């Protein structure tokens, strides 16, 4: 039983670091996706009327602006918190191929 537990622990705690290409592709894809998502969120959360001061006139606009600001702040904070798992860079490098163009398309449609 001890050998099985030891094997399971070493399989879970792999210290294999991603190659520089995978790391760079993962960081770039993740950063681009989060930036585009923050921009789309800011655009959607902006008040219906031109000025931010007008958001205080209607409670719906005020709630949307406050929630949008909180989500944008959370996204910007997450840009600077890189994943600690090597597999996350692989995942972001593969998903970035599809997610970044989709996010750009959504940004164009929303704008």
GUTORDREN-591647 format. One line per field, with one value per residue (C-alpha): y, x, z; residue in three letters. Coordinates in pm, 1 decimal. Layout:
BEGIN
c2: Y_... .
c1: X_... .
c3: Z_... .
code: ALA_... .
***
This chain:
BEGIN
c2: 0.0_239.6_201.1_283.9_593.6_709.1_658.2_850.1_1141.0_1168.6_1150.7_1434.3_1654.5_1669.2_1928.3_1919.3_2275.6_2367.5_2460.6_2828.0_2817.6_2657.8_2898.4_3202.5_3081.5_3011.3_3347.5_3541.8_3358.1_3393.9_3762.6_3851.3_3666.3_3835.3_4181.7_4138.9_4005.2_4306.1_4546.5_4375.5_4378.5_4749.0_4822.7_4622.3_4761.9_5125.1_5330.2_5362.7_5742.0_5915.8_6019.7_5812.4_6062.8_5966.4_5613.6_5749.5_5844.8_5487.8_5199.7_4950.0_5146.6_5195.8_4822.1_4740.7_4991.3_4867.0_4499.8_4575.0_4760.6_4468.8_4214.2_4429.1_4472.6_4096.6_4027.3_4277.4_4125.8_3779.9_3898.6_3938.5_3612.5_3347.9_2982.3_2766.2_2442.9_2349.6_2191.1_2525.2_2668.8_2375.5_2423.3_2798.2_2751.0_2506.3_2688.1_3026.5_2928.6_2918.2_3149.6_3459.4_3489.5_3420.1_3693.2_3935.0_3850.3_3912.0_4244.6_4351.7_4253.0_4428.6_4745.7 .
c1: 0.0_283.3_432.0_95.2_55.3_406.9_347.2_21.2_183.3_470.9_232.5_26.8_321.2_504.2_778.2_804.9_830.6_684.6_914.5_971.1_746.8_455.2_501.0_506.6_209.9_10.0_88.8_14.8_-313.1_-429.3_-332.6_-498.1_-815.1_-838.3_-769.5_-1034.4_-1279.2_-1213.4_-1269.0_-1596.3_-1709.2_-1630.1_-1822.0_-2127.1_-2121.7_-2102.2_-2415.8_-2676.5_-2652.3_-2328.6_-2189.2_-2098.3_-2278.1_-2606.5_-2566.0_-2672.8_-3012.9_-3127.8_-3051.4_-3016.2_-2735.3_-2562.1_-2569.8_-2439.9_-2153.9_-2052.9_-2064.3_-1881.4_-1609.7_-1571.2_-1546.8_-1296.1_-1085.4_-1091.4_-988.7_-702.5_-576.5_-587.9_-375.0_-82.7_-140.2_21.4_-78.6_146.4_63.9_263.7_-44.9_-224.7_20.0_-46.0_-419.6_-403.2_-178.7_-426.8_-746.3_-603.9_-618.9_-997.6_-1078.9_-884.8_-1046.1_-1386.2_-1326.0_-1220.1_-1536.4_-1749.1_-1572.1_-1641.7_-2009.0_-2055.8_-1884.8 .
c3: 0.0_74.6_-274.6_-432.3_-218.9_-300.9_-674.4_-658.2_-477.2_-722.7_-1017.2_-871.9_-780.3_-1109.5_-1114.4_-1491.4_-1616.0_-1954.1_-2237.5_-2306.9_-2614.9_-2427.6_-2135.3_-2365.1_-2571.0_-2255.3_-2097.1_-2417.0_-2484.1_-2123.4_-2106.4_-2437.2_-2341.0_-2000.1_-2146.1_-2414.9_-2155.2_-1930.9_-2222.6_-2319.4_-1956.6_-1924.6_-2243.5_-2137.4_-1783.2_-1889.3_-1824.1_-2096.8_-2092.4_-2189.6_-1849.1_-1546.1_-1323.3_-1485.6_-1342.9_-1004.2_-1144.1_-1206.9_-969.3_-1254.0_-1414.6_-1080.7_-1004.9_-1353.3_-1322.2_-975.8_-1077.9_-1401.3_-1211.9_-969.2_-1251.9_-1444.4_-1131.8_-1071.4_-1431.7_-1419.0_-1092.4_-1250.5_-1543.3_-1304.7_-1115.4_-1333.1_-1295.6_-1079.7_-1259.2_-1568.3_-1722.5_-1712.2_-1964.9_-2196.5_-2158.1_-2223.8_-2525.5_-2679.7_-2579.4_-2677.0_-3042.1_-3020.0_-2730.3_-2833.1_-3180.7_-3023.7_-2766.4_-3040.5_-3233.6_-2923.7_-2865.9_-3223.9_-3197.0_-2861.6_-2977.2 .
code: UNK_UNK_UNK_UNK_UNK_UNK_UNK_UNK_UNK_UNK_UNK_UNK_UNK_UNK_UNK_UNK_UNK_UNK_UNK_UNK_UNK_UNK_UNK_UNK_UNK_UNK_UNK_UNK_UNK_UNK_UNK_UNK_UNK_UNK_UNK_UNK_UNK_UNK_UNK_UNK_UNK_UNK_UNK_UNK_UNK_UNK_UNK_UNK_UNK_UNK_UNK_UNK_UNK_UNK_UNK_UNK_UNK_UNK_UNK_UNK_UNK_UNK_UNK_UNK_UNK_UNK_UNK_UNK_UNK_UNK_UNK_UNK_UNK_UNK_UNK_UNK_UNK_UNK_UNK_UNK_UNK_UNK_UNK_UNK_UNK_UNK_UNK_UNK_UNK_UNK_UNK_UNK_UNK_UNK_UNK_UNK_UNK_UNK_UNK_UNK_UNK_UNK_UNK_UNK_UNK_UNK_UNK_UNK_UNK_UNK_UNK .
***
